[in-house]
Amino acid sequence: KEHLTIQPYVKHPLQNRWTLWFFKNDKSKPWQANLRLVTKFDTVEDFWALYNHIQLASRLMSGCDYSLFKDGIEPMWEDNRNKCGGRWLITLSKQQRMLELDQFWLETLLCLIGEAFDDYSNEVCGGVINVRAKGDKIAIWTRDTENQEAVLHIGKTYKERLGLPVKIVIGYQAHADTATKSGLGIKNKFVV
Amino acid sequence: GTRIIYDRKFLMECRHSP
């Protein structure tokens, strides 16, 4: 008698459970009321089920954000795991929305869920994409601006993964500076 | 402890698996 065994389908677990957040700008409401938790996942397959289902960033309305953060960390400066941290910031020109925005954001997500920064991945809190008429932004947030070794490793690896040319410089800014200054007043704490 | 790391190639291959 032939015996048919059915292999149970096992999903690939991620190192971390992640939460996707969506922000839709409604100026009549306070900032926090516009922020929605979409869902949580902790396997590769569930990540793709989500990603394949939601709108591409390039098709979101201006003023919207996606954020992907480790479970338990809220996508805001005030969260305890973020308040001493900062972000590696990628600023895109309007022309780049068509060509590179979705590609860069997907690469950012794959870096996060795949733990692309080796042992320094513990320092990562999450990633954010801001879709804005004046120019889109993508960032990876880390938890401690003082951990120079980790911040630099994450920045170098991230730049490589995005395939950015050596001559393009990306900057790391402390949330404490972003929260209190604006635009040109924000100094880069590190660059790679 | 050990960390579960997935490279880009592996993650992309999983995109359309069942």
N, CA and C atoms of all chains as a GROMACS GRO file, in nm:
protein
  630
    1LYS      N    1   0.083  -0.120   0.000
    1LYS     CA    2   0.000   0.000   0.000
    1LYS      C    3   0.087   0.125   0.000
    2GLU      N    4   0.054   0.210  -0.088
    2GLU     CA    5   0.129   0.336  -0.087
    2GLU      C    6   0.074   0.427   0.022
    3HIS      N    7   0.166   0.486   0.087
    3HIS     CA    8   0.121   0.575   0.194
    3HIS      C    9   0.156   0.720   0.158
    4LEU      N   10   0.054   0.796   0.148
    4LEU     CA   11   0.077   0.935   0.110
    4LEU      C   12   0.089   1.022   0.234
    5THR      N   13   0.204   1.082   0.245
    5THR     CA   14   0.216   1.174   0.359
    5THR      C   15   0.204   1.317   0.308
    6ILE      N   16   0.130   1.390   0.378
    6ILE     CA   17   0.114   1.531   0.339
    6ILE      C   18   0.206   1.615   0.427
    7GLN      N   19   0.298   1.681   0.361
    7GLN     CA   20   0.389   1.768   0.435
    7GLN      C   21   0.311   1.889   0.485
    8PRO      N   22   0.317   1.912   0.613
    8PRO     CA   23   0.251   2.034   0.660
    8PRO      C   24   0.322   2.156   0.599
    9TYR      N   25   0.245   2.254   0.562
    9TYR     CA   26   0.302   2.374   0.503
    9TYR      C   27   0.348   2.466   0.614
   10VAL      N   28   0.477   2.484   0.618
   10VAL     CA   29   0.533   2.563   0.726
   10VAL      C   30   0.576   2.699   0.672
   11LYS      N   31   0.528   2.800   0.732
   11LYS     CA   32   0.570   2.935   0.694
   11LYS      C   33   0.708   2.965   0.753
   12HIS      N   34   0.777   3.058   0.690
   12HIS     CA   35   0.912   3.094   0.736
   12HIS      C   36   0.902   3.205   0.841
   13PRO      N   37   0.942   3.174   0.963
   13PRO     CA   38   0.930   3.274   1.071
   13PRO      C   39   1.030   3.388   1.054
   14LEU      N   40   0.991   3.505   1.092
   14LEU     CA   41   1.082   3.620   1.096
   14LEU      C   42   1.143   3.631   1.235
   15GLN      N   43   1.255   3.698   1.243
   15GLN     CA   44   1.317   3.722   1.373
   15GLN      C   45   1.225   3.805   1.464
   16ASN      N   46   1.156   3.899   1.402
   16ASN     CA   47   1.069   3.989   1.478
   16ASN      C   48   0.927   3.984   1.426
   17ARG      N   49   0.832   4.019   1.513
   17ARG     CA   50   0.697   4.047   1.467
   17ARG      C   51   0.693   4.196   1.432
   18TRP      N   52   0.631   4.228   1.317
   18TRP     CA   53   0.629   4.366   1.267
   18TRP      C   54   0.486   4.418   1.259
   19THR      N   55   0.471   4.548   1.276
   19THR     CA   56   0.341   4.612   1.265
   19THR      C   57   0.344   4.714   1.152
   20LEU      N   58   0.246   4.704   1.063
   20LEU     CA   59   0.232   4.805   0.958
   20LEU      C   60   0.132   4.910   1.003
   21TRP      N   61   0.171   5.036   0.989
   21TRP     CA   62   0.085   5.150   1.023
   21TRP      C   63   0.059   5.232   0.898
   22PHE      N   64  -0.057   5.294   0.894
   22PHE     CA   65  -0.091   5.381   0.783
   22PHE      C   66  -0.134   5.516   0.839
   23PHE      N   67  -0.082   5.620   0.779
   23PHE     CA   68  -0.118   5.756   0.820
   23PHE      C   69  -0.182   5.826   0.702
   24LYS      N   70  -0.302   5.882   0.726
   24LYS     CA   71  -0.368   5.960   0.622
   24LYS      C   72  -0.395   6.099   0.675
   25ASN      N   73  -0.342   6.197   0.606
   25ASN     CA   74  -0.347   6.333   0.656
   25ASN      C   75  -0.489   6.391   0.651
   26ASP      N   76  -0.544   6.417   0.769
   26ASP     CA   77  -0.672   6.488   0.777
   26ASP      C   78  -0.648   6.602   0.876
   27LYS      N   79  -0.636   6.721   0.821
   27LYS     CA   80  -0.592   6.834   0.905
   27LYS      C   81  -0.694   6.874   1.012
   28SER      N   82  -0.819   6.822   0.998
   28SER     CA   83  -0.919   6.854   1.100
   28SER      C   84  -0.899   6.772   1.228
   29LYS      N   85  -0.811   6.670   1.218
   29LYS     CA   86  -0.790   6.583   1.335
   29LYS      C   87  -0.647   6.597   1.386
   30PRO      N   88  -0.627   6.568   1.514
   30PRO     CA   89  -0.489   6.568   1.564
   30PRO      C   90  -0.407   6.458   1.496
   31TRP      N   91  -0.275   6.479   1.490
   31TRP     CA   92  -0.184   6.389   1.417
   31TRP      C   93  -0.210   6.243   1.454
   32GLN      N   94  -0.218   6.216   1.583
   32GLN     CA   95  -0.226   6.076   1.628
   32GLN      C   96  -0.357   6.007   1.584
   33ALA      N   97  -0.464   6.089   1.569
   33ALA     CA   98  -0.593   6.032   1.528
   33ALA      C   99  -0.591   5.987   1.381
   34ASN      N  100  -0.492   6.034   1.306
   34ASN     CA  101  -0.481   5.997   1.165
   34ASN      C  102  -0.395   5.873   1.143
   35LEU      N  103  -0.343   5.821   1.252
   35LEU     CA  104  -0.252   5.706   1.243
   35LEU      C  105  -0.329   5.578   1.275
   36ARG      N  106  -0.324   5.482   1.184
   36ARG     CA  107  -0.398   5.356   1.204
   36ARG      C  108  -0.304   5.237   1.200
   37LEU      N  109  -0.325   5.144   1.293
   37LEU     CA  110  -0.253   5.017   1.288
   37LEU      C  111  -0.323   4.930   1.183
   38VAL      N  112  -0.251   4.887   1.082
   38VAL     CA  113  -0.311   4.805   0.976
   38VAL      C  114  -0.313   4.659   1.018
   39THR      N  115  -0.195   4.604   1.044
   39THR     CA  116  -0.188   4.464   1.084
   39THR      C  117  -0.048   4.430   1.134
   40LYS      N  118  -0.038   4.311   1.195
   40LYS     CA  119   0.092   4.260   1.240
   40LYS      C  120   0.121   4.130   1.167
   41PHE      N  121   0.248   4.098   1.148
   41PHE     CA  122   0.285   3.970   1.087
   41PHE      C  123   0.420   3.927   1.141
   42ASP      N  124   0.446   3.796   1.132
   42ASP     CA  125   0.576   3.747   1.177
   42ASP      C  126   0.629   3.632   1.092
   43THR      N  127   0.579   3.621   0.968
   43THR     CA  128   0.637   3.523   0.876
   43THR      C  129   0.659   3.590   0.739
   44VAL      N  130   0.748   3.529   0.662
   44VAL     CA  131   0.777   3.581   0.527
   44VAL      C  132   0.649   3.578   0.443
   45GLU      N  133   0.575   3.469   0.453
   45GLU     CA  134   0.455   3.452   0.370
   45GLU      C  135   0.348   3.554   0.406
   46ASP      N  136   0.334   3.581   0.535
   46ASP     CA  137   0.233   3.679   0.576
   46ASP      C  138   0.274   3.821   0.536
   47PHE      N  139   0.406   3.845   0.534
   47PHE     CA  140   0.452   3.975   0.483
   47PHE      C  141   0.406   3.993   0.338
   48TRP      N  142   0.430   3.893   0.255
   48TRP     CA  143   0.395   3.906   0.113
   48TRP      C  144   0.244   3.913   0.092
   49ALA      N  145   0.170   3.837   0.172
   49ALA     CA  146   0.025   3.842   0.161
   49ALA      C  147  -0.024   3.985   0.183
   50LEU      N  148   0.041   4.051   0.278
   50LEU     CA  149   0.005   4.190   0.306
   50LEU      C  150   0.053   4.282   0.195
   51TYR      N  151   0.181   4.271   0.161
   51TYR     CA  152   0.240   4.362   0.063
   51TYR      C  153   0.168   4.352  -0.073
   52ASN      N  154   0.136   4.230  -0.113
   52ASN     CA  155   0.071   4.210  -0.243
   52ASN      C  156  -0.072   4.264  -0.245
   53HIS      N  157  -0.125   4.287  -0.127
   53HIS     CA  158  -0.264   4.326  -0.113
   53HIS      C  159  -0.283   4.478  -0.103
   54ILE      N  160  -0.183   4.546  -0.052
   54ILE     CA  161  -0.202   4.690  -0.025
   54ILE      C  162  -0.154   4.775  -0.143
   55GLN      N  163  -0.198   4.898  -0.142
   55GLN     CA  164  -0.163   4.995  -0.246
   55GLN      C  165  -0.011   5.022  -0.247
   56LEU      N  166   0.046   5.030  -0.366
   56LEU     CA  167   0.185   5.072  -0.376
   56LEU      C  168   0.198   5.216  -0.322
   57ALA      N  169   0.313   5.244  -0.264
   57ALA     CA  170   0.334   5.378  -0.206
   57ALA      C  171   0.315   5.488  -0.310
   58SER      N  172   0.360   5.462  -0.432
   58SER     CA  173   0.353   5.565  -0.538
   58SER      C  174   0.209   5.599  -0.574
   59ARG      N  175   0.113   5.516  -0.532
   59ARG     CA  176  -0.027   5.542  -0.565
   59ARG      C  177  -0.105   5.600  -0.448
   60LEU      N  178  -0.036   5.621  -0.337
   60LEU     CA  179  -0.103   5.683  -0.221
   60LEU      C  180  -0.123   5.832  -0.247
   61MET      N  181  -0.222   5.888  -0.179
   61MET     CA  182  -0.242   6.031  -0.188
   61MET      C  183  -0.132   6.103  -0.112
   62SER      N  184  -0.103   6.221  -0.159
   62SER     CA  185  -0.004   6.303  -0.093
   62SER      C  186  -0.045   6.327   0.052
   63GLY      N  187   0.050   6.319   0.142
   63GLY     CA  188   0.021   6.336   0.284
   63GLY      C  189   0.009   6.204   0.359
   64CYS      N  190   0.013   6.092   0.284
   64CYS     CA  191   0.003   5.960   0.349
   64CYS      C  192   0.141   5.904   0.382
   65ASP      N  193   0.144   5.821   0.484
   65ASP     CA  194   0.266   5.748   0.522
   65ASP      C  195   0.233   5.602   0.541
   66TYR      N  196   0.330   5.517   0.511
   66TYR     CA  197   0.333   5.382   0.568
   66TYR      C  198   0.448   5.379   0.667
   67SER      N  199   0.429   5.305   0.775
   67SER     CA  200   0.540   5.280   0.868
   67SER      C  201   0.540   5.132   0.902
   68LEU      N  202   0.658   5.073   0.906
   68LEU     CA  203   0.670   4.935   0.952
   68LEU      C  204   0.764   4.934   1.071
   69PHE      N  205   0.710   4.899   1.187
   69PHE     CA  206   0.790   4.901   1.309
   69PHE      C  207   0.784   4.767   1.380
   70LYS      N  208   0.889   4.740   1.456
   70LYS     CA  209   0.888   4.620   1.539
   70LYS      C  210   0.769   4.629   1.635
   71ASP      N  211   0.713   4.513   1.662
   71ASP     CA  212   0.596   4.506   1.749
   71ASP      C  213   0.624   4.575   1.882
   72GLY      N  214   0.536   4.663   1.922
   72GLY     CA  215   0.552   4.730   2.050
   72GLY      C  216   0.612   4.869   2.039
   73ILE      N  217   0.662   4.904   1.920
   73ILE     CA  218   0.717   5.039   1.901
   73ILE      C  219   0.620   5.119   1.815
   74GLU      N  220   0.576   5.233   1.864
   74GLU     CA  221   0.487   5.316   1.784
   74GLU      C  222   0.568   5.405   1.691
   75PRO      N  223   0.515   5.434   1.572
   75PRO     CA  224   0.594   5.508   1.472
   75PRO      C  225   0.597   5.658   1.498
   76MET      N  226   0.648   5.694   1.614
   76MET     CA  227   0.656   5.837   1.648
   76MET      C  228   0.778   5.861   1.737
   77TRP      N  229   0.828   5.984   1.732
   77TRP     CA  230   0.948   6.020   1.809
   77TRP      C  231   0.930   5.993   1.958
   78GLU      N  232   0.805   6.013   2.005
   78GLU     CA  233   0.780   6.010   2.150
   78GLU      C  234   0.794   5.870   2.210
   79ASP      N  235   0.785   5.766   2.128
   79ASP     CA  236   0.794   5.630   2.182
   79ASP      C  237   0.930   5.615   2.251
   80ASN      N  238   0.928   5.545   2.365
   80ASN     CA  239   1.052   5.527   2.443
   80ASN      C  240   1.167   5.467   2.363
   81ARG      N  241   1.133   5.380   2.268
   81ARG     CA  242   1.239   5.315   2.189
   81ARG      C  243   1.289   5.406   2.077
   82ASN      N  244   1.219   5.515   2.052
   82ASN     CA  245   1.260   5.606   1.945
   82ASN      C  246   1.322   5.736   1.996
   83LYS      N  247   1.288   5.775   2.118
   83LYS     CA  248   1.314   5.914   2.155
   83LYS      C  249   1.462   5.952   2.162
   84CYS      N  250   1.549   5.852   2.181
   84CYS     CA  251   1.693   5.882   2.180
   84CYS      C  252   1.755   5.848   2.044
   85GLY      N  253   1.670   5.817   1.948
   85GLY     CA  254   1.719   5.767   1.820
   85GLY      C  255   1.716   5.870   1.709
   86GLY      N  256   1.729   5.817   1.588
   86GLY     CA  257   1.730   5.902   1.471
   86GLY      C  258   1.700   5.820   1.347
   87ARG      N  259   1.722   5.882   1.232
   87ARG     CA  260   1.686   5.813   1.108
   87ARG      C  261   1.788   5.837   0.997
   88TRP      N  262   1.809   5.733   0.919
   88TRP     CA  263   1.878   5.747   0.790
   88TRP      C  264   1.773   5.788   0.690
   89LEU      N  265   1.792   5.904   0.632
   89LEU     CA  266   1.687   5.963   0.550
   89LEU      C  267   1.724   5.963   0.401
   90ILE      N  268   1.632   5.912   0.322
   90ILE     CA  269   1.646   5.916   0.176
   90ILE      C  270   1.542   6.016   0.125
   91THR      N  271   1.587   6.122   0.062
   91THR     CA  272   1.492   6.218   0.005
   91THR      C  273   1.488   6.198  -0.146
   92LEU      N  274   1.367   6.195  -0.198
   92LEU     CA  275   1.354   6.167  -0.341
   92LEU      C  276   1.298   6.289  -0.414
   93SER      N  277   1.344   6.306  -0.535
   93SER     CA  278   1.289   6.413  -0.618
   93SER      C  279   1.155   6.368  -0.674
   94LYS      N  280   1.078   6.463  -0.726
   94LYS     CA  281   0.947   6.428  -0.782
   94LYS      C  282   0.960   6.326  -0.894
   95GLN      N  283   1.067   6.338  -0.971
   95GLN     CA  284   1.087   6.245  -1.083
   95GLN      C  285   1.109   6.102  -1.034
   96GLN      N  286   1.164   6.088  -0.914
   96GLN     CA  287   1.197   5.954  -0.865
   96GLN      C  288   1.074   5.874  -0.822
   97ARG      N  289   0.957   5.943  -0.806
   97ARG     CA  290   0.839   5.869  -0.762
   97ARG      C  291   0.803   5.760  -0.861
   98MET      N  292   0.807   5.792  -0.987
   98MET     CA  293   0.772   5.695  -1.090
   98MET      C  294   0.870   5.579  -1.095
   99LEU      N  295   0.998   5.613  -1.083
   99LEU     CA  296   1.102   5.513  -1.110
   99LEU      C  297   1.148   5.437  -0.986
  100GLU      N  298   1.164   5.508  -0.876
  100GLU     CA  299   1.238   5.446  -0.766
  100GLU      C  300   1.165   5.437  -0.633
  101LEU      N  301   1.056   5.508  -0.617
  101LEU     CA  302   0.993   5.513  -0.484
  101LEU      C  303   0.951   5.373  -0.437
  102ASP      N  304   0.876   5.301  -0.519
  102ASP     CA  305   0.827   5.169  -0.478
  102ASP      C  306   0.941   5.070  -0.460
  103GLN      N  307   1.038   5.082  -0.550
  103GLN     CA  308   1.155   4.993  -0.544
  103GLN      C  309   1.235   5.017  -0.415
  104PHE      N  310   1.258   5.143  -0.381
  104PHE     CA  311   1.334   5.177  -0.259
  104PHE      C  312   1.257   5.134  -0.134
  105TRP      N  313   1.125   5.154  -0.135
  105TRP     CA  314   1.046   5.119  -0.016
  105TRP      C  315   1.044   4.967   0.002
  106LEU      N  316   1.025   4.893  -0.106
  106LEU     CA  317   1.027   4.747  -0.094
  106LEU      C  318   1.163   4.700  -0.042
  107GLU      N  319   1.269   4.758  -0.094
  107GLU     CA  320   1.403   4.720  -0.048
  107GLU      C  321   1.419   4.751   0.101
  108THR      N  322   1.363   4.864   0.143
  108THR     CA  323   1.367   4.900   0.286
  108THR      C  324   1.294   4.795   0.368
  109LEU      N  325   1.176   4.754   0.323
  109LEU     CA  326   1.099   4.652   0.395
  109LEU      C  327   1.176   4.520   0.403
  110LEU      N  328   1.240   4.483   0.291
  110LEU     CA  329   1.314   4.355   0.290
  110LEU      C  330   1.435   4.362   0.384
  111CYS      N  331   1.499   4.480   0.391
  111CYS     CA  332   1.610   4.498   0.486
  111CYS      C  333   1.561   4.479   0.630
  112LEU      N  334   1.443   4.534   0.657
  112LEU     CA  335   1.390   4.527   0.795
  112LEU      C  336   1.353   4.384   0.831
  113ILE      N  337   1.266   4.322   0.753
  113ILE     CA  338   1.216   4.189   0.793
  113ILE      C  339   1.323   4.081   0.781
  114GLY      N  340   1.417   4.101   0.688
  114GLY     CA  341   1.524   4.002   0.668
  114GLY      C  342   1.640   4.020   0.764
  115GLU      N  343   1.636   4.124   0.847
  115GLU     CA  344   1.743   4.153   0.945
  115GLU      C  345   1.876   4.175   0.872
  116ALA      N  346   1.874   4.267   0.776
  116ALA     CA  347   1.989   4.287   0.687
  116ALA      C  348   2.111   4.347   0.755
  117PHE      N  349   2.094   4.394   0.878
  117PHE     CA  350   2.205   4.465   0.941
  117PHE      C  351   2.276   4.378   1.046
  118ASP      N  352   2.262   4.248   1.029
  118ASP     CA  353   2.329   4.150   1.115
  118ASP      C  354   2.302   4.181   1.262
  119ASP      N  355   2.410   4.180   1.343
  119ASP     CA  356   2.388   4.198   1.487
  119ASP      C  357   2.341   4.340   1.521
  120TYR      N  358   2.362   4.433   1.430
  120TYR     CA  359   2.316   4.570   1.456
  120TYR      C  360   2.166   4.585   1.430
  121SER      N  361   2.104   4.480   1.379
  121SER     CA  362   1.960   4.487   1.353
  121SER      C  363   1.880   4.514   1.480
  122ASN      N  364   1.938   4.480   1.595
  122ASN     CA  365   1.870   4.511   1.722
  122ASN      C  366   1.848   4.660   1.741
  123GLU      N  367   1.933   4.739   1.678
  123GLU     CA  368   1.925   4.885   1.693
  123GLU      C  369   1.814   4.945   1.607
  124VAL      N  370   1.763   4.863   1.512
  124VAL     CA  371   1.662   4.914   1.420
  124VAL      C  372   1.525   4.914   1.488
  125CYS      N  373   1.452   5.024   1.473
  125CYS     CA  374   1.314   5.031   1.525
  125CYS      C  375   1.213   5.008   1.414
  126GLY      N  376   1.238   5.065   1.296
  126GLY     CA  377   1.144   5.049   1.187
  126GLY      C  378   1.179   5.136   1.068
  127GLY      N  379   1.082   5.148   0.978
  127GLY     CA  380   1.101   5.229   0.858
  127GLY      C  381   0.975   5.306   0.826
  128VAL      N  382   0.993   5.420   0.760
  128VAL     CA  383   0.880   5.508   0.730
  128VAL      C  384   0.892   5.558   0.587
  129ILE      N  385   0.779   5.565   0.518
  129ILE     CA  386   0.776   5.634   0.389
  129ILE      C  387   0.672   5.746   0.397
  130ASN      N  388   0.712   5.866   0.361
  130ASN     CA  389   0.623   5.983   0.356
  130ASN      C  390   0.601   6.018   0.210
  131VAL      N  391   0.475   6.013   0.166
  131VAL     CA  392   0.442   6.052   0.028
  131VAL      C  393   0.398   6.199   0.031
  132ARG      N  394   0.477   6.283  -0.032
  132ARG     CA  395   0.452   6.427  -0.026
  132ARG      C  396   0.470   6.490  -0.163
  133ALA      N  397   0.383   6.588  -0.191
  133ALA     CA  398   0.391   6.656  -0.322
  133ALA      C  399   0.527   6.722  -0.343
  134LYS      N  400   0.584   6.775  -0.235
  134LYS     CA  401   0.711   6.847  -0.251
  134LYS      C  402   0.832   6.754  -0.262
  135GLY      N  403   0.810   6.627  -0.242
  135GLY     CA  404   0.919   6.529  -0.251
  135GLY      C  405   0.900   6.421  -0.147
  136ASP      N  406   0.911   6.296  -0.191
  136ASP     CA  407   0.887   6.183  -0.100
  136ASP      C  408   1.012   6.155  -0.016
  137LYS      N  409   0.988   6.089   0.097
  137LYS     CA  410   1.100   6.054   0.187
  137LYS      C  411   1.085   5.910   0.233
  138ILE      N  412   1.197   5.844   0.248
  138ILE     CA  413   1.198   5.710   0.306
  138ILE      C  414   1.307   5.709   0.414
  139ALA      N  415   1.281   5.644   0.525
  139ALA     CA  416   1.381   5.643   0.632
  139ALA      C  417   1.381   5.512   0.708
  140ILE      N  418   1.499   5.478   0.759
  140ILE     CA  419   1.510   5.370   0.858
  140ILE      C  420   1.542   5.435   0.992
  141TRP      N  421   1.463   5.401   1.091
  141TRP     CA  422   1.479   5.458   1.226
  141TRP      C  423   1.560   5.362   1.314
  142THR      N  424   1.656   5.419   1.385
  142THR     CA  425   1.730   5.339   1.482
  142THR      C  426   1.712   5.400   1.622
  143ARG      N  427   1.748   5.323   1.724
  143ARG     CA  428   1.702   5.366   1.856
  143ARG      C  429   1.799   5.452   1.935
  144ASP      N  430   1.928   5.458   1.892
  144ASP     CA  431   2.024   5.530   1.975
  144ASP      C  432   2.124   5.604   1.887
  145THR      N  433   2.113   5.736   1.887
  145THR     CA  434   2.204   5.816   1.803
  145THR      C  435   2.349   5.804   1.849
  146GLU      N  436   2.368   5.763   1.976
  146GLU     CA  437   2.504   5.756   2.031
  146GLU      C  438   2.577   5.628   1.991
  147ASN      N  439   2.505   5.532   1.940
  147ASN     CA  440   2.569   5.406   1.901
  147ASN      C  441   2.624   5.420   1.759
  148GLN      N  442   2.735   5.489   1.751
  148GLN     CA  443   2.792   5.528   1.622
  148GLN      C  444   2.825   5.408   1.534
  149GLU      N  445   2.884   5.305   1.595
  149GLU     CA  446   2.923   5.187   1.518
  149GLU      C  447   2.801   5.125   1.449
  150ALA      N  448   2.694   5.111   1.525
  150ALA     CA  449   2.572   5.051   1.470
  150ALA      C  450   2.509   5.142   1.365
  151VAL      N  451   2.501   5.270   1.397
  151VAL     CA  452   2.436   5.364   1.305
  151VAL      C  453   2.509   5.365   1.171
  152LEU      N  454   2.642   5.368   1.177
  152LEU     CA  455   2.720   5.372   1.053
  152LEU      C  456   2.709   5.242   0.974
  153HIS      N  457   2.712   5.130   1.045
  153HIS     CA  458   2.697   5.001   0.976
  153HIS      C  459   2.562   4.994   0.904
  154ILE      N  460   2.459   5.037   0.975
  154ILE     CA  461   2.323   5.033   0.918
  154ILE      C  462   2.316   5.126   0.796
  155GLY      N  463   2.373   5.244   0.808
  155GLY     CA  464   2.370   5.340   0.697
  155GLY      C  465   2.443   5.290   0.574
  156LYS      N  466   2.562   5.234   0.595
  156LYS     CA  467   2.641   5.182   0.481
  156LYS      C  468   2.569   5.068   0.412
  157THR      N  469   2.518   4.976   0.494
  157THR     CA  470   2.449   4.859   0.438
  157THR      C  471   2.322   4.903   0.363
  158TYR      N  472   2.249   4.995   0.422
  158TYR     CA  473   2.125   5.043   0.362
  158TYR      C  474   2.153   5.108   0.226
  159LYS      N  475   2.255   5.193   0.223
  159LYS     CA  476   2.292   5.262   0.098
  159LYS      C  477   2.328   5.160  -0.010
  160GLU      N  478   2.403   5.059   0.029
  160GLU     CA  479   2.439   4.952  -0.066
  160GLU      C  480   2.316   4.879  -0.118
  161ARG      N  481   2.228   4.844  -0.025
  161ARG     CA  482   2.108   4.768  -0.063
  161ARG      C  483   2.017   4.848  -0.156
  162LEU      N  484   2.015   4.979  -0.140
  162LEU     CA  485   1.934   5.062  -0.229
  162LEU      C  486   2.004   5.081  -0.364
  163GLY      N  487   2.130   5.042  -0.371
  163GLY     CA  488   2.204   5.058  -0.496
  163GLY      C  489   2.238   5.203  -0.527
  164LEU      N  490   2.251   5.284  -0.422
  164LEU     CA  491   2.284   5.425  -0.444
  164LEU      C  492   2.432   5.439  -0.482
  165PRO      N  493   2.461   5.526  -0.577
  165PRO     CA  494   2.600   5.546  -0.616
  165PRO      C  495   2.681   5.606  -0.501
  166VAL      N  496   2.811   5.579  -0.501
  166VAL     CA  497   2.900   5.625  -0.394
  166VAL      C  498   2.892   5.777  -0.377
  167LYS      N  499   2.879   5.848  -0.490
  167LYS     CA  500   2.880   5.996  -0.483
  167LYS      C  501   2.755   6.055  -0.417
  168ILE      N  502   2.648   5.976  -0.409
  168ILE     CA  503   2.528   6.023  -0.338
  168ILE      C  504   2.552   6.007  -0.188
  169VAL      N  505   2.529   6.114  -0.114
  169VAL     CA  506   2.550   6.111   0.031
  169VAL      C  507   2.414   6.107   0.101
  170ILE      N  508   2.399   6.015   0.195
  170ILE     CA  509   2.277   6.015   0.274
  170ILE      C  510   2.310   6.051   0.419
  171GLY      N  511   2.215   6.114   0.487
  171GLY     CA  512   2.240   6.166   0.620
  171GLY      C  513   2.156   6.100   0.728
  172TYR      N  514   2.211   6.102   0.849
  172TYR     CA  515   2.142   6.049   0.968
  172TYR      C  516   2.112   6.166   1.060
  173GLN      N  517   1.985   6.180   1.095
  173GLN     CA  518   1.943   6.291   1.180
  173GLN      C  519   1.880   6.241   1.309
  174ALA      N  520   1.912   6.307   1.418
  174ALA     CA  521   1.851   6.272   1.548
  174ALA      C  522   1.706   6.320   1.550
  175HIS      N  523   1.615   6.236   1.602
  175HIS     CA  524   1.475   6.279   1.612
  175HIS      C  525   1.462   6.405   1.698
  176ALA      N  526   1.547   6.415   1.798
  176ALA     CA  527   1.540   6.532   1.887
  176ALA      C  528   1.560   6.660   1.807
  177ASP      N  529   1.646   6.654   1.703
  177ASP     CA  530   1.666   6.772   1.617
  177ASP      C  531   1.549   6.791   1.522
  178THR      N  532   1.500   6.680   1.464
  178THR     CA  533   1.389   6.688   1.370
  178THR      C  534   1.265   6.746   1.439
  179ALA      N  535   1.248   6.711   1.568
  179ALA     CA  536   1.129   6.753   1.641
  179ALA      C  537   1.131   6.902   1.674
  180THR      N  538   1.251   6.958   1.685
  180THR     CA  539   1.260   7.097   1.732
  180THR      C  540   1.302   7.195   1.623
  181LYS      N  541   1.356   7.142   1.514
  181LYS     CA  542   1.399   7.231   1.405
  181LYS      C  543   1.326   7.189   1.279
  182SER      N  544   1.341   7.268   1.176
  182SER     CA  545   1.278   7.227   1.051
  182SER      C  546   1.370   7.258   0.934
  183GLY      N  547   1.351   7.182   0.829
  183GLY     CA  548   1.421   7.204   0.702
  183GLY      C  549   1.571   7.214   0.718
  184LEU      N  550   1.627   7.328   0.677
  184LEU     CA  551   1.773   7.341   0.670
  184LEU      C  552   1.837   7.348   0.808
  185GLY      N  553   1.755   7.369   0.912
  185GLY     CA  554   1.809   7.377   1.047
  185GLY      C  555   1.855   7.242   1.101
  186ILE      N  556   1.813   7.133   1.035
  186ILE     CA  557   1.846   7.000   1.086
  186ILE      C  558   1.982   6.956   1.035
  187LYS      N  559   2.070   6.932   1.129
  187LYS     CA  560   2.206   6.889   1.092
  187LYS      C  561   2.213   6.737   1.084
  188ASN      N  562   2.292   6.690   0.989
  188ASN     CA  563   2.320   6.546   0.986
  188ASN      C  564   2.420   6.513   1.094
  189LYS      N  565   2.387   6.412   1.172
  189LYS     CA  566   2.480   6.368   1.276
  189LYS      C  567   2.588   6.278   1.215
  190PHE      N  568   2.547   6.201   1.116
  190PHE     CA  569   2.640   6.117   1.040
  190PHE      C  570   2.602   6.122   0.893
  191VAL      N  571   2.700   6.096   0.807
  191VAL     CA  572   2.669   6.077   0.665
  191VAL      C  573   2.746   5.954   0.615
  192VAL      N  574   2.690   5.889   0.513
  192VAL     CA  575   2.764   5.781   0.446
  192VAL      C  576   2.746   5.798   0.295
  193GLY      N  577   2.220   3.477   2.099
  193GLY     CA  578   2.145   3.374   2.028
  193GLY      C  579   2.156   3.389   1.876
  194THR      N  580   2.094   3.298   1.804
  194THR     CA  581   2.101   3.308   1.658
  194THR      C  582   1.993   3.401   1.609
  195ARG      N  583   2.020   3.462   1.498
  195ARG     CA  584   1.927   3.557   1.438
  195ARG      C  585   1.876   3.497   1.307
  196ILE      N  586   1.749   3.512   1.281
  196ILE     CA  587   1.693   3.462   1.156
  196ILE      C  588   1.711   3.570   1.049
  197ILE      N  589   1.804   3.544   0.958
  197ILE     CA  590   1.836   3.642   0.853
  197ILE      C  591   1.791   3.586   0.718
  198TYR      N  592   1.723   3.668   0.639
  198TYR     CA  593   1.684   3.628   0.502
  198TYR      C  594   1.742   3.730   0.405
  199ASP      N  595   1.810   3.680   0.302
  199ASP     CA  596   1.862   3.774   0.203
  199ASP      C  597   1.752   3.811   0.104
  200ARG      N  598   1.785   3.911   0.026
  200ARG     CA  599   1.687   3.965  -0.070
  200ARG      C  600   1.636   3.856  -0.166
  201LYS      N  601   1.732   3.774  -0.215
  201LYS     CA  602   1.698   3.672  -0.315
  201LYS      C  603   1.593   3.576  -0.258
  202PHE      N  604   1.618   3.528  -0.137
  202PHE     CA  605   1.524   3.433  -0.076
  202PHE      C  606   1.386   3.498  -0.056
  203LEU      N  607   1.386   3.618  -0.004
  203LEU     CA  608   1.258   3.685   0.022
  203LEU      C  609   1.180   3.705  -0.108
  204MET      N  610   1.250   3.744  -0.214
  204MET     CA  611   1.182   3.766  -0.342
  204MET      C  612   1.126   3.635  -0.398
  205GLU      N  613   1.201   3.526  -0.378
  205GLU     CA  614   1.152   3.395  -0.427
  205GLU      C  615   1.024   3.352  -0.356
  206CYS      N  616   1.006   3.399  -0.235
  206CYS     CA  617   0.886   3.361  -0.157
  206CYS      C  618   0.763   3.441  -0.198
  207ARG      N  619   0.784   3.541  -0.282
  207ARG     CA  620   0.675   3.635  -0.308
  207ARG      C  621   0.550   3.567  -0.363
  208HIS      N  622   0.571   3.474  -0.454
  208HIS     CA  623   0.454   3.412  -0.518
  208HIS      C  624   0.442   3.263  -0.487
  209SER      N  625   0.510   3.220  -0.381
  209SER     CA  626   0.494   3.080  -0.340
  209SER      C  627   0.357   3.064  -0.272
  210PRO      N  628   0.306   2.941  -0.263
  210PRO     CA  629   0.168   2.922  -0.214
  210PRO      C  630   0.144   2.982  -0.076
   0.00000   0.00000   0.00000
